[in-house]
């Protein structure tokens, strides 16, 4: 009989199945790449088959065996992890956990909401995590998240849209070597026939709101590459391989000398709101929604770290 599989090894496998990149998996789990490789190799030896295709040195792919194991293990792991966490919290007098996933980067800017929730409801644990762009609503549907902070509109029949937390103007990120870098602003028309990158698995209407498929004059805005995370996206901009539109708050995280941020004059701002699965609505979800309504949407002047480029009105 083989050695038992440790919970950490399952976590490593499932994280690599999501990231499809050994270095990002190691960074996310705060372990060494050697530890990730060791865990995967041990599981492959135990099962007698490969879980990942490693022929691409930059990014791995799941094999059919790997996909089957991911689909089978995912719900089991989430259930076991949550059971252990509930037991730990019960020992501390905590009766529930509210798990909030963030698509925007500005977790710190929204601190007044988090602080108020914790102050009003000390019996509930608030957990805030970055959410993936790939298949963004999956976390709500598979039980991994209770609430998602996401741009509107969300037109999913099983999801409820709550109050808006903030609204953000739009900027175009370009390399300093790009011919656009010397401008003070741009229009949507310049995005036509320029290469862009987007994550797969987004509903068309929702992706179109973030980055339209066509300009107002009907010219196509092409997606030349797919990405799985924000770091890859901004790196492609910095090397001049793509240009890309962003909400303005990202400039405080990606203030890089080799990237220019240009206001997009005719691109509507993005409103970010709470979204949750309707059938899973509970007291902690309703409490957070009530707090956002009580405090109202955040504004740029409320967020001290928010430093817009010239040309964006606060």
Buried (B, 14 or more C-beta within 10 A) or exposed (E): EEEEBEEEBBBBBBBBBBBBBBEBBBBBBEBEEEBBBBBBEBBBEEEEEBBBEBEEEEBBEBBEBBEEBBEEBBEEBBEEBBEEBBEEBEEEEBEBBBBBBBBBBBBEBBEBBBEBBEEBBEEBBBEBEBBBBBBBBBBBBEBBBBBBBBBBEBEBEEBBBBBBBBBBBBBBBBBEEBEBBEBEBBBBEBBBEBBBBBBEBBBEEBBEBBBBEEBEEEEEBBBEBEBBBBEBBBBBBBEBEBBBBBBBBBBBEBEBEEBBBBBBEEBEBBBBBBBBBEEBBEEBBEBBBBBBEEBEBBEBEBBEEBBBBEBBEE
